[in-house]
Amino acid sequence: MKKLKIILLILIVGMSAIGAKAQIGYQIALLNTATGEPRINETVTVSVSLSNNAGEVFYSETKSATTNDFGILSLSVGNADTFKDVDLTKMPFFIEVSANGVMIGKSQMLSVPVSEVAKRMAPIDKKLIVGTHYVYYDTEEEEWSRNVITFNNDNTGTIQWQYKEDNDIYKGDIRSFTYGIDGNRIYLFRDGKGAIQALVYYNGKLYQFDD
């Protein structure tokens, strides 16, 4: 039997509307333990569960998927009703993934579902968001990445990408933006190129919004 090493590349790609269904997209890579080579065109069984901050699972599914020529699995999870009845007071939500019975891990969902969840959020009061916020893209204690976003009263702000590894923090350039609020969404604009990012503010935290 061939041994497989499963490495998580990108757990949450983001919420996206696939056809008429709002689904979660994510990717994982399968590597051969002995050689480190990608397992190309190989079919595996993937199990996924979604839970709230109380550890309650509100959605799960198991499906087969086949890696591409680079050993990457690309899957979509859920449907239009996945988040229909979820309790928004129990955000953030988490996703747990295993492949061929091997647990990959559990990570926080950093994008907000586009269907039922987003439309039930209250409009944003600018007074709540003025200041500095952190949008994390990894929940591991020893290694994480995040955006540091500061909102000013005059609808300007700054954003900086930061990455932590082995207790060292690496920082990207600080970039300026202007922002606008439309209902429950915050749109960031830069260099006259239209919105570069959409966010929602809920329970004191920022979440990426993918429409």
N, C-alpha and C positions, 0 to 999 in steps of 0.2 A: 504494500500500500504506500502511495506517495504521501510524504509528510508535507503539510502546508503551513506556512507562517502567514497569518493574516495581519496586515498593517492598515490602520485607519489613515487614509489620506485626507479626505474631506468628509466629515460626517454630515454636516448640514450645509448643503449648497444654497438652500433657501426655499421659501414657499413659492410655488408657481402654479399657475392655472394650466392644467393639461387638458385640453378639450374643454368640457363643461365641468370638470372636476378639479377641486382645489386639492393638490397633493404636495407632499413633502418630497424633495429630491435630495439624494445623497450619493456619495461614491465611496467605494473601498477598493483597495488593491490587494491582490493575492500574490504572495511570493513563495518560491520553493525554499524551504528551510535550509537545505544543504547547499544550494548554489546561489541563492539570492535572486534567481531569475524569475521574472513574472510568469504566472500560470495563465497562459493565453488560451482563449476559446475553451474554457473549462466551466462546466455547469455545477453550481453549488446550491445548497438550500440555505436561505437567509430568513432568520426570524427577527421581527421588529416589534417592540412594544413602546407605547407612549404613556407617560404617567405624569401626575401633577406633583406639586411640592410636598404633598402628604404621602407620596409613594403609592397612590391609587392608580392602577392601570385603567385607562379609558379607551384604549384601542390596541389591538395586536393583530399580527398577521404573519404567515409563513409562506414564502414563495420560492420558486426556483429562478435562478438568473445565471447568465453566461458571461464570462469575462470577454473583453475585447482583445485586440492584438497587442495591447500594452498590459494586460492582466487586470484591467480596471472593470469593476462592476458598477453600473449606473442603474439605480432603481428609483421608483416612485412609490410612496406609501400613502395609504388613506384614500378618501373620496370626499364628496361634497358634504357628507354627514358626519365626518370624523370629529369635528369640533362643534357640532351643532348644539349639544347640550352640556359642554364642559363648563365647570365652575371657574369663572375668571378670577375669583378671589384666591384661587389656589395656583396662580402663576408664580414662578415660571414653570414651564413644562419641560419634560426630559424625554430623550429617546434612547433606547437600549437596543443594541444590535448584536447578533451572533451569526456566524456563518459555519455551516457544517458542524454545528454543536459547539463551536469555539467562541467564547464570549469576547467581543471586541471592546465593549465598554459602554458607559452611560454618560451622556453629555447633555448639557442644557440646550434647549431649542432657543436659538437667538433670533429667529425670524418669527413674525407673528402671522398666524393663518389668515389668508386673505378673505375667506368667506364669512363664517359666522362670528368669529372672535373679533375681528377688526371693527365690524359695523356695530358691535355692542359696546365699544369703548366710548367714553364721554369725550366731548370736545376738550382740547387742551387749553389751559389758561397759561399765557406766557410767563406769568409770575412764578409758576411752578418749575419752569425749565431753565430760567436764568441762573447761570453758574456752571460748574464743571461736572461732567458725567463720564462714566466709563461704560463702554459697550464691549464685553468680553467675548472672545471667540474660542476659548478653551477653558475648561473647568479644572484642569489638573493643577495641584498645588505647586509643583516644582517647575511647571512650564506652561506659559499662557501667552496669548496675544490679545491686544485690545485696541480700541480707538478711544482716545481721550478727547472729548468734545466739550468746548466751552461756548455757551450762548450768552451774548450781551444784550442789554436792554434795547439797543438801537438796531436790532435785527442783523447784527454781524456776529461772527464767531470764528473759532479756530478748531482745527482737527489735527491730531497727530497719532500715527500708528506706533505702537510700542510692543516689544516682544521680550519675554523673559525666558532665559535658559541658563541652568546651572548658576542661579542666583545673580546673573548678570542681566541687566535690562538694556535692550537696544532700542534706540528711538529714531524715528524717521523725521522728515522735515515737518515743521509746523506750517500748515496751509490755512489760508483765510477763506471764509465763505460768507455769503449772506443767506438768510433763511426766511421762510414764510410758513405760516401755520394755516392749515385748511382742515377745519373740523378736528379729527383726532390724529392728524398726520403733520409731521414737521418735514419740510422739504429744504434740503441744502443746495445752494447754487454756487457755482464758481466759474469765473472767466466767461460769463455770458453764454455758457454752453447748455443751459437748462439744468434741471435738477440732477445732481450727482448722487443723491442718496435720499431715501425716505425713511423716517423713523416714527414710532409712536411712543408715547410716554404713559406708563401704567404702573401704579403702585410704587412710585418713586424710582422706576428704572426705565431706561430707553431700550427699545427693541427695534431691530431692523424690520422694515415693512417692504415686502416684495409684491408688487401688484402684477 
